């Protein structure tokens, strides 16, 4: 049900200021004059369900104009509608004829209908991230119950990255069954498979169940980013991806918050997998009424066509995914093992460390998503790689306070890379091949993560685990010249233009 807001302000104005105030506004709101001192907006392109601005004026004794501005707004955006409207109050009551978007919104005005759907995808991202994070966070505790070595854990993580070979055929069938049907099915499958892992009798059974669970969540994650990119304005794609990634951070953070449960006993890690069911219910209800984008709905040919994918664009997007995941996935997957064995953290201390060092990452996502729309994708990605990746690498080479400081810096900056690079996964392919292209790029990402995990498992047997993880940052630096010389700048362009 829409919430109603009314803002009133009376201020003295000069003639020129009144003339400015009497113009139809542009920016966050696009007004049309009604001819009676009131201004309204076109609902289809508005951030609000309804909007009316009324301007009345009286001349005071000293010759100045006493202007009364009254604004009535309705918002039906769930959960955050109040925050958005109240956050815009000062801008709406200003005398400027152009109302610039605040830093926490995208540069382009985002219609209310798009924001509602983005919130749905946001909640799904929370559920999908929880499923995806479980194995990496709990493996060290499951290995303790099963008596498995670090090498066995590396093999299990290596096998779990093969999920893309299950996910890719599903993505190829998406054109036939539709994105929404596939998305809902993958949410249900991911929740059931993750919950079933709580009953795993061995590391082999756990790994097998997680391969299929991760395949389901991989498909869901790709479709979520595509749906968001296709439905929002051109200068809101990276910002929207950053919003989804904040949901992803919350889902992964939920696993971190619950992680102390895994340290209660040798078998208590299973509780975290059982909690997958309520997350799955949230995710399913979030997207059960979701619709396909207009771009996708007009496609008539539902056949799979590999020729529709530009090989050069596939190559550069795949290389970016390969190099980033070769460093980021092993550093995430082995972080708890590193903290528990190399730095002697307890389960509770690990959970606290992960939460406190990842909180700045939400700020990095928000800033990175906004700057990717205003400054450009490539410059944000390069700065994030150098500062963020370097900070994480140094975190694996230091102890004490330095460990915390470098990890916080790395987490805050590396997240800016994700929306600026991740948005290319949808931008570089056309609508008919976007799901398949995303699947192939994810395959490259999996190969990168597999090789990174394999390197850590092999090199870490005879060298400190932290050194093994830090060394993986060196190949990631190769991405910088690739970004400079081969990636197009897609900021502000429509998907069809790209």
C-alpha positions in Angstrom: 0.0 0.0 0.0 1.5 3.4 -1.0 2.8 5.7 1.8 1.8 9.4 1.6 4.3 12.2 2.4 3.7 15.9 2.6 6.5 18.5 2.7 5.9 22.2 3.2 8.3 25.1 3.3 7.9 28.9 3.2 10.9 31.0 2.2 11.7 34.5 1.0 12.8 34.7 -2.6 14.0 37.2 -5.2 12.3 37.6 -8.5 15.0 35.5 -10.2 14.8 32.8 -7.6 11.0 32.6 -8.0 11.4 32.3 -11.7 13.7 29.4 -11.2 11.3 27.8 -8.8 8.4 28.2 -11.2 10.1 26.1 -13.9 9.2 22.4 -14.4 12.0 20.3 -12.8 14.4 17.9 -14.4 16.6 15.2 -12.9 15.3 12.9 -10.1 11.8 14.2 -11.0 10.7 15.2 -14.5 7.8 17.6 -14.0 5.1 19.0 -16.3 3.4 22.3 -15.5 -0.4 22.0 -15.0 -1.0 25.7 -15.6 -2.4 26.5 -12.1 0.8 26.8 -10.1 1.1 23.0 -9.7 3.5 20.5 -11.3 3.1 16.8 -11.7 5.1 14.0 -13.2 4.6 11.1 -15.6 4.1 8.1 -13.4 5.7 5.5 -15.8 9.1 7.0 -15.5 9.0 8.2 -11.9 10.6 7.2 -8.7 7.3 7.8 -7.0 3.7 6.4 -7.3 2.4 10.0 -7.4 3.8 13.5 -7.1 2.3 16.9 -7.0 4.2 20.2 -6.3 2.2 23.4 -5.6 3.8 26.9 -5.5 2.1 29.9 -4.1 3.5 33.4 -3.6 2.7 36.6 -1.7 4.7 39.9 -1.8 5.7 41.2 1.6 5.9 44.8 2.7 9.6 45.1 2.0 9.1 43.9 -1.6 10.4 40.4 -1.2 8.4 37.4 -2.3 7.2 35.0 0.4 7.0 31.7 -1.4 5.2 28.6 -0.1 6.2 25.3 -1.7 4.1 22.2 -0.9 5.0 18.8 -2.2 2.9 15.7 -1.9 4.5 12.3 -2.7 3.3 8.7 -2.6 5.7 5.7 -2.7 4.8 2.1 -2.8 8.4 0.8 -2.8 8.6 -1.9 -0.1 11.0 -1.5 2.9 13.1 1.4 1.6 10.4 3.7 0.2 10.4 5.8 3.3 14.1 6.2 3.4 14.3 7.2 -0.2 11.5 9.9 0.0 12.8 11.3 3.3 16.4 11.2 2.0 15.3 13.3 -1.0 13.3 15.9 1.1 15.9 18.5 1.0 16.5 18.3 -2.7 12.8 18.3 -3.5 12.3 21.5 -1.4 15.2 23.3 -3.0 14.6 26.1 -5.5 16.7 24.6 -8.3 15.0 23.6 -11.5 17.4 20.6 -11.9 17.3 18.1 -9.0 20.5 16.1 -9.2 20.5 12.5 -8.1 22.1 12.0 -4.7 25.3 9.8 -4.4 23.3 6.9 -3.1 21.0 6.7 -6.2 22.1 6.1 -9.8 22.8 9.1 -12.1 19.7 8.2 -14.2 16.3 8.4 -12.7 15.1 4.9 -11.7 11.4 4.3 -12.3 9.5 2.9 -9.3 8.6 -0.3 -11.1 12.3 -1.1 -11.8 13.2 -0.4 -8.2 10.5 -2.7 -6.9 11.8 -5.6 -9.1 15.4 -4.8 -8.1 14.4 -5.2 -4.4 12.9 -8.6 -5.3 16.2 -9.6 -6.9 18.0 -8.2 -3.9 16.3 -10.6 -1.6 16.9 -13.5 -3.9 20.6 -12.5 -3.9 20.7 -12.9 -0.2 19.4 -16.5 -0.4 21.6 -17.4 -3.3 24.7 -16.0 -1.5 23.9 -18.0 1.6 23.8 -21.2 -0.4 27.0 -20.4 -2.3 29.0 -19.4 0.8 28.2 -22.4 3.0 30.8 -24.9 1.7 33.7 -22.4 1.9 32.8 -21.3 5.4 32.0 -24.7 6.9 34.5 -27.0 5.1 37.2 -26.6 7.7 34.8 -27.7 10.5 33.3 -30.5 8.4 36.8 -31.7 7.7 37.5 -31.8 11.4 34.6 -34.3 11.8 35.6 -36.4 8.9 39.3 -36.2 9.7 40.2 -34.7 6.3 43.5 -32.9 5.5 44.1 -29.5 3.9 44.9 -31.4 0.7 41.5 -33.3 0.9 39.8 -29.9 1.4 41.5 -28.5 -1.6 40.3 -31.5 -3.7 36.7 -30.9 -2.4 36.8 -27.3 -3.3 38.3 -28.1 -6.7 35.5 -30.6 -7.3 32.8 -28.0 -6.2 34.0 -25.6 -8.9 33.0 -28.2 -11.5 29.4 -27.1 -10.9 29.5 -25.0 -14.0 29.5 -28.1 -16.2 26.1 -28.9 -14.7 25.0 -25.3 -14.8 25.9 -24.7 -18.5 23.4 -27.1 -20.0 20.7 -25.6 -17.8 21.6 -22.1 -19.1 21.4 -23.4 -22.7 17.8 -24.6 -22.1 16.8 -21.2 -20.5 15.7 -19.9 -23.9 13.3 -22.7 -24.3 11.7 -22.7 -20.8 12.0 -19.0 -20.0 14.2 -17.2 -17.5 11.6 -16.9 -14.7 10.6 -20.6 -14.8 14.3 -21.6 -14.7 15.1 -19.1 -12.0 12.3 -20.3 -9.7 13.3 -23.9 -10.3 16.9 -23.2 -9.4 16.0 -21.5 -6.2 14.0 -24.5 -5.0 16.7 -26.9 -6.1 19.5 -24.9 -4.4 17.6 -24.7 -1.1 16.8 -28.4 -1.1 20.3 -29.6 -2.0 21.9 -27.3 0.5 19.6 -28.4 3.2 20.3 -32.1 2.3 24.0 -31.5 2.8 23.3 -31.4 6.6 22.8 -35.2 6.4 26.1 -35.8 4.4 27.9 -38.9 5.9 31.3 -38.1 4.4 33.3 -35.4 2.7 32.6 -37.1 -0.7 28.8 -37.0 -0.1 29.1 -33.3 1.0 31.1 -32.4 -2.1 28.7 -34.2 -4.4 25.6 -32.5 -3.0 27.3 -29.1 -3.1 28.3 -29.5 -6.8 24.7 -29.7 -7.7 23.6 -27.0 -5.2 26.3 -24.6 -6.5 25.2 -25.4 -10.1 21.7 -24.3 -9.2 22.9 -21.1 -7.5 25.3 -20.4 -10.4 22.4 -20.4 -12.8 20.2 -18.3 -10.5 23.1 -15.8 -10.0 23.6 -15.3 -13.7 19.9 -14.9 -14.4 19.5 -12.4 -11.6 22.3 -10.1 -13.0 20.8 -10.3 -16.5 17.3 -9.5 -15.4 18.6 -6.5 -13.4 20.7 -5.2 -16.3 18.0 -5.5 -18.9 15.3 -3.7 -16.8 17.1 -0.6 -15.6 18.2 2.6 -17.4 21.5 2.8 -19.1 23.3 4.7 -16.3 22.0 2.4 -13.6 23.3 -1.0 -14.6 26.5 -1.0 -12.6 24.7 0.7 -9.7 22.0 -2.0 -9.8 24.6 -4.7 -9.8 26.2 -3.1 -6.7 22.8 -3.2 -5.0 22.5 -6.9 -5.8 26.1 -7.5 -4.5 25.2 -5.8 -1.2 22.4 -8.5 -1.0 25.1 -11.0 -1.8 27.2 -9.6 1.0 24.3 -9.9 3.4 23.7 -13.5 2.5 27.4 -14.4 2.9 27.4 -12.3 6.1 24.5 -14.3 7.5 26.7 -17.3 7.1 29.5 -15.5 8.9 27.2 -14.4 11.8 26.0 -18.0 12.2 29.5 -19.5 11.9 30.1 -19.7 15.7 27.5 -22.5 15.6 29.9 -24.6 13.6 32.4 -24.5 16.5 30.0 -25.8 19.2 30.8 -29.4 18.4 32.2 -31.7 15.7 28.8 -32.0 14.0 27.2 -28.6 14.7 28.3 -27.3 11.3 25.4 -29.2 9.9 22.9 -26.7 11.4 24.1 -24.1 9.0 23.1 -26.2 6.0 19.7 -26.9 7.6 19.0 -23.2 7.8 19.1 -23.2 3.9 15.4 -24.0 3.9 14.1 -20.7 5.3 16.5 -18.8 3.0 15.1 -20.7 0.1 11.5 -19.8 1.0 12.5 -16.1 1.2 14.2 -16.4 -2.2 11.3 -18.2 -3.9 8.6 -15.8 -2.7 10.8 -12.8 -3.8 10.7 -13.9 -7.4 7.6 -16.0 -7.9 5.8 -13.1 -9.7 8.8 -11.6 -11.4 8.4 -10.9 -15.2 10.9 -11.1 -18.0 12.3 -7.9 -19.4 10.7 -6.4 -22.5 13.9 -7.0 -24.4 13.7 -10.7 -23.8 9.9 -11.0 -24.3 10.1 -10.0 -28.0 12.6 -12.7 -28.9 10.8 -15.2 -31.1 13.7 -17.6 -32.0 14.3 -19.8 -28.9 17.1 -22.0 -30.5 20.6 -22.1 -29.1 23.0 -20.3 -31.4 26.7 -20.1 -30.4 27.4 -17.9 -33.5 25.5 -15.0 -31.9 28.3 -14.6 -29.4 31.2 -12.3 -30.4 34.4 -14.3 -29.9 36.5 -11.3 -29.1 34.1 -10.0 -26.4 33.8 -13.5 -25.0 37.6 -13.8 -24.8 38.1 -10.5 -22.9 35.2 -11.1 -20.5 36.4 -14.6 -19.9 40.0 -13.5 -19.2 38.8 -10.9 -16.7 36.6 -13.5 -14.9 39.5 -16.0 -15.0 42.1 -13.7 -13.5 39.9 -12.2 -10.8 38.5 -15.6 -9.6 42.0 -17.2 -9.6 42.8 -14.9 -6.7 39.5 -14.0 -5.1 37.9 -17.4 -4.8 40.9 -19.2 -3.1 41.4 -16.2 -0.8 37.8 -16.5 0.3 37.6 -20.3 0.4 40.8 -20.8 2.4 40.5 -17.7 4.6 38.9 -19.6 7.5 41.5 -22.4 7.3 44.2 -19.7 7.3 42.7 -17.9 10.3 42.1 -21.1 12.2 45.4 -22.9 11.6 47.9 -20.2 10.7 46.6 -17.5 13.1 44.9 -19.7 15.7 41.5 -18.0 15.6 38.5 -19.7 17.2 35.2 -20.1 15.3 33.7 -17.1 17.0 36.9 -15.0 16.4 36.8 -16.0 12.7 33.1 -15.0 12.4 33.9 -11.6 14.1 36.9 -11.0 11.9 35.0 -11.7 8.7 32.1 -9.5 9.7 34.2 -6.5 10.8 36.5 -6.7 7.8 33.7 -7.1 5.3 31.5 -4.2 6.5 33.6 -1.7 4.6 33.0 -3.8 1.5 29.4 -2.5 1.4 30.8 1.0 1.2 33.1 -0.1 -1.6 30.2 -1.6 -3.5 28.1 1.5 -3.2 30.9 3.9 -4.2 32.2 1.5 -6.9 28.7 1.1 -8.5 28.1 4.9 -8.5 31.6 5.8 -9.8 31.4 3.1 -12.5 28.3 5.0 -13.9 29.9 8.5 -13.6 33.7 8.0 -13.9 33.8 4.8 -16.1 34.0 1.1 -15.6 37.7 0.7 -16.4 39.2 3.3 -14.1 37.2 2.0 -11.1 38.2 -1.6 -11.9 41.9 -0.7 -12.1 42.0 1.2 -8.9 40.1 -1.6 -7.1 42.5 -4.2 -8.4 45.6 -2.3 -7.3 44.5 -1.1 -3.9 41.9 -3.8 -3.0 43.8 -6.8 -4.3 47.1 -5.5 -2.9 45.4 -5.0 0.5 44.0 -8.5 0.6 47.4 -10.0 -0.4 49.2 -8.1 2.3 46.6 -9.3 4.8 47.8 -12.9 4.2 51.4 -11.9 4.9 51.0 -9.9 8.1 49.9 -10.6 11.7 48.3 -8.7 14.6 46.9 -5.2 13.9 48.4 -5.2 10.4 46.4 -8.2 9.4 43.2 -6.4 10.3 44.2 -3.1 8.7 45.2 -4.5 5.3 42.3 -6.8 5.2 39.9 -4.0 5.9 41.5 -1.8 3.2 41.5 -4.7 0.7 37.8 -5.6 1.4 36.7 -2.0 1.1 38.4 -1.5 -2.3 38.3 -4.9 -4.0 34.5 -4.8 -4.0 34.5 -1.8 -6.3 35.9 -4.2 -9.0 32.9 -6.4 -8.9 30.2 -4.1 -10.2 32.5 -2.4 -12.7 33.7 -5.6 -14.2 30.7 -7.8 -13.5 28.4 -5.6 -15.5 30.4 -6.4 -18.6 29.1 -10.0 -18.4 25.7 -8.7 -19.5 26.7 -5.7 -21.5 29.1 -7.4 -24.0 26.4 -9.9 -25.3 23.1 -9.3 -27.0 19.7 -10.3 -25.5 19.4 -13.6 -27.3 22.8 -14.9 -26.2 23.1 -13.2 -22.8 22.4 -16.3 -20.7 24.7 -18.5 -22.7 27.4 -15.8 -22.8 27.2 -15.4 -19.0 27.4 -19.1 -18.6 30.6 -19.3 -20.7 32.2 -16.4 -18.8 31.3 -18.2 -15.6 33.0 -21.3 -16.9 36.2 -19.3 -17.4 35.7 -17.9 -13.8 35.4 -21.5 -12.5 38.5 -22.6 -14.4 40.4 -19.7 -12.8 39.2 -20.5 -9.4 40.0 -24.2 -9.9 43.5 -23.5 -10.9 43.9 -21.1 -8.0 42.6 -23.6 -5.5 44.8 -26.3 -7.0 47.8 -24.0 -6.7 47.1 -23.4 -3.0 46.5 -27.0 -2.3 49.8 -28.0 -4.0 52.0 -25.1 -3.0 50.5 -24.9 0.5 51.7 -28.4 1.4 55.3 -27.2 1.6 54.9 -23.4 2.2 52.8 -21.2 4.5 49.2 -21.0 3.4 49.2 -17.2 3.6 52.2 -17.0 1.1 50.3 -19.3 -1.3 47.2 -17.1 -1.3 49.2 -13.8 -1.6 51.1 -15.1 -4.6 47.9 -15.4 -6.6 47.5 -11.6 -6.6 50.4 -11.4 -9.1 48.5 -12.9 -12.1 45.5 -10.6 -11.3 47.7 -7.6 -12.1 47.8 -8.9 -15.7 44.2 -7.7 -16.0 45.2 -4.1 -15.9 46.7 -3.9 -19.4 43.8 -6.0 -20.7 41.3 -3.5 -19.3 43.2 -0.5 -20.8 43.7 -1.8 -24.3 40.9 -4.2 -25.0 37.8 -3.4 -22.9 35.3 -0.9 -24.3 34.0 1.9 -22.1 30.2 1.2 -21.9 29.3 3.9 -19.3 26.0 5.6 -20.2 25.3 3.5 -23.4 22.1 1.5 -24.0 22.6 -2.3 -24.3 21.6 -2.1 -28.0 24.3 0.5 -28.6 26.9 -1.6 -27.0 
